[in-house]
Amino acid sequence: MQSFEINKSDLLKIQAALDGSDAELKNVLQEYHSSEIAILFEKLPVEARERIINILPADLASDVISEMDEEHNPGELLVGLHPEKRSEIIEELDYDDATDIISQLTEEDQQEILADIDQEDATSIRALLNYDEETAGGLMNTDLIKVNVNLNKKGALDEVIRQSEEMEEFYTIYAVDNADVLQGIVSVKDIIKARSNSLVGELMKTDYVYIKADLDQEEVAKLISQYNLTSIPVVDDNMRLLGRVTVDDIIDVMEEENTEDILKIAGVSEDEELSGNWIEAVKSRLPWLIINLATAFLAASIIRGFNGTLEKLTIISAYMTIIAGMGGNTATQALAVTVRRISLSDLSDKQAYNTVLKEFLVGLINGAANGIIVFLVALFYDKNPMLGLVLFLAMTGNLIVAGLTGAGIPLILKRVGIDPAVASSIIITTFTDCIGFFLPLWLASKLLL
Amino acid sequence: MQSFEINKSDLLKIQAALDGSDAELKNVLQEYHSSEIAILFEKLPVEARERIINILPADLASDVISEMDEEHNPGELLVGLHPEKRSEIIEELDYDDATDIISQLTEEDQQEILADIDQEDATSIRALLNYDEETAGGLMNTDLIKVNVNLNKKGALDEVIRQSEEMEEFYTIYAVDNADVLQGIVSVKDIIKARSNSLVGELMKTDYVYIKADLDQEEVAKLISQYNLTSIPVVDDNMRLLGRVTVDDIIDVMEEENTEDILKIAGVSEDEELSGNWIEAVKSRLPWLIINLATAFLAASIIRGFNGTLEKLTIISAYMTIIAGMGGNTATQALAVTVRRISLSDLSDKQAYNTVLKEFLVGLINGAANGIIVFLVALFYDKNPMLGLVLFLAMTGNLIVAGLTGAGIPLILKRVGIDPAVASSIIITTFTDCIGFFLPLWLASKLLL
């Protein structure tokens, strides 16, 4: 199973279904996991979101809403619903999720929503609303199993079973057939709440995320994070259950991958131990610096080629370092955003194209803005408007190159199967140094001499 | 509760206890959580580690070993133990942890260890050893609860209870007194395995990690990651149980904090949405670029100050860009490693001092190595040994400054309570640009003209 990305065909399918009857729409929605619907919501207008939430059963609707990104306003969506449907959905939400969503709303909307729901739930949510979102209180869930220290074994077990009936996510149990082939997942809660003649096969959910044993750990981490899973079953090619990966197993993987990303962007070998000694650090970094030195000689050879220009106009020497440096920083900004984005989810061709286009635009605008400043400095300090024009053009041109390479190179590397973070700032700034030296010198040689 | 860091007094206490009797040592060890002992092991010789493992009960010893960093060779520690103790410890380990540790050993040691343990365990571990460590198979645990689809409610519940007796981490239950004050934690497994007249108060563990509701979410994430917890209880000032934070709640926190780190190092505002449009991106990045432009004018004013030198020796213009650029890259390397290290754990004063010392040394050596290369280029290409000397000295000097500022500035910011990642490459490279321009120009004006 690959992590989900919106592609045109999914979107067209949903949009077509939105033109049809509720039954048709319901049918199409069944093909998607709640977190996939949450992602599709990003591309749908509010009316379409509301219609879908109204069609879905409350438990699924609450999953979708809790998995929506904060920036897409899940709270607003709730406010627009019929109060009865809304209360049903909120009662299905975990308290911490409900609190996060409700906290985004106005005081008035909060009161209205809390007045409608079960008063015990409302009290819990009101209590959680008092904590700062970025603290343990804002993260915590009040849904837990607790027993009195004075209970004996039987009393404690009875309590555990009684309380687990209330708990959304107690424990995932895997339902298999006689050949150990995975058939579905079922929660302890579902078993405890079932009628006594129910079979596991009738209780289980057959819509779940699973993975093959050879899936790369980075993909496993993406899936667990994207689908908000606490565990994910691992199967062989015949769907036989091999084991499960739990969310705590991927914490270390995530930290490792994040460290690698930061180090590679900064031109440090990914396997340098953060707490390693200086010998390891020299071994890990010197090769990158020597590559950088070679590329710096390349950039410097451009300066040598304009020796005549420099002799006549030494002032350009100071300005060209500014333009090259600004290009390096702009490229690093684009690189960091793009590499991080690729790390968190795979980009479709369309998204990749849009990313490069965005960075081109950002480079153009930031280039022009900074270009105007250097123009003004050259005009008022050096009293040289033509020099100002040269610097304006060079700055704009170099920051466009910076945006294009900062976003484009990691995306190209990803397409050809190379780790995009290898496009470290050392590699990217070679381009911005070369162009940053060439443009002012060349333009000066044409326009000023 | 703060995340744990080794300090001198803990280490001295353990070292003193190591000189005493087993009983004394055992007494001192009781003050530490298993993951704290794993961290203390980093500073202890192998014989001390072995003695401690031998003294600890098998379940605690297995916790310590599974929490040791791979680089400190938990496998070697196992090999050195008495086979009986070793088998006891391995049987307490989760299969995935046991596999990770055993996979580091030689084929011969692996066979010897697996021959000694329970054959069912050995078969499971052998199966896991076949998977690549970096795939789902390498991450997964075979310890799970599964039921046949044809079981009815009672059959399924009996199976769940039967299998949970075997499961290490089924679910954490909180033991409270009549006033809801947290007394300890107990697992479902412990309750099921208990004699029927046991009280919860006798079964519970009283050595556990808990947090207050106002703890910053970043600290919560560090604790959960450092202590390998699946959940952590949240209490008020009177130790009354308020709720719990589960590991899946902190996945998003971790991704968020990691994204912020990468963006800030690259000079992008931490709240720029990765998938935001170009308007947001310009708003988030232009202010940093304008700060950079101001600092670049500062660096360029140094060049202007040496106009006379530049007119007589235009070649220095090309070289000074190389020296400034190399300084920028060296500083970014030191910055990335230091910021990442601070993010993952708090550094003691001693560790902070050592980090700066290390980066000074790395800057010195990488500076001298690259300095020799530029010296040779100046000697053979420009036929100017004095120029070579100037460049060697300037390169070495600038890379030392780069190492000192790249490590020192984020550490100082952390000490005064500012986010260390704000020491973005934009700020740090101001230093390396200024020194990178000043040193070659000044040395050239003294030695070459």
Interface residues (C-beta under 8 A of the other chain):
Chain A: E71 D96 Y131 D132 E134 T135 A136 G137 G138 L139 M140 N141 T142 D143 L144 I145 K146 V147 N148 V149 N150 L151 N152 K153 K154 A156 L157 V160 F170 Y171 I173 Y174 A175 V176 D177 N178 D180 Q183 G184 V186 V188 I191 I192 A194 R195 S196 N197 S198 L199 V200 G201 M204 I211 K212 A213 D214 L215 D216 Q217 V220 I224 S225 N228 L229 T230 S231 P233 V234 L241 L242 G243 R244 V245 T246 V247 D248 D249 I250 I251 D252 V253 M254 E255 N258 T259 D261 I262 L263 I265 A266 G267 V268 E272 E273 L274 S275 N277 W278 A281 V282 R285 L286 W288 L289 I290 N292 L293 A296 F297 A299 A300 S301 I303 R304 N307 L310 E311 T314 I315 S317 A318 Y319 M320 T321 I322 A324 G325 M326 G328 N329 T330 T332 Q333 L335 A336 V337 V339 R340 R341 L344 K358 E359 L361 V362 I365 N366 A369 N370 I373 V374 V377 S425 I426 T429 D433 F437
Chain B: E71 D96 Y131 D132 E134 T135 A136 G137 G138 L139 M140 N141 T142 D143 L144 I145 K146 V147 N148 V149 N150 L151 N152 K153 K154 A156 L157 V160 F170 Y171 I173 Y174 A175 V176 D177 N178 D180 Q183 G184 V186 V188 I191 I192 A194 R195 S196 N197 S198 L199 V200 G201 M204 I211 K212 A213 D214 L215 D216 Q217 V220 I224 S225 N228 L229 T230 S231 P233 V234 L241 L242 G243 R244 V245 T246 V247 D248 D249 I250 I251 D252 V253 M254 E255 N258 T259 D261 I262 L263 I265 A266 G267 V268 E272 E273 L274 S275 N277 W278 A281 V282 R285 L286 W288 L289 I290 N292 L293 A296 F297 A299 A300 S301 I303 R304 N307 L310 E311 T314 I315 S317 A318 Y319 M320 T321 I322 A324 G325 M326 G328 N329 T330 T332 Q333 L335 A336 V337 V339 R340 R341 L344 K358 E359 L361 V362 I365 N366 A369 N370 I373 V374 V377 S425 I426 T429 D433 F437
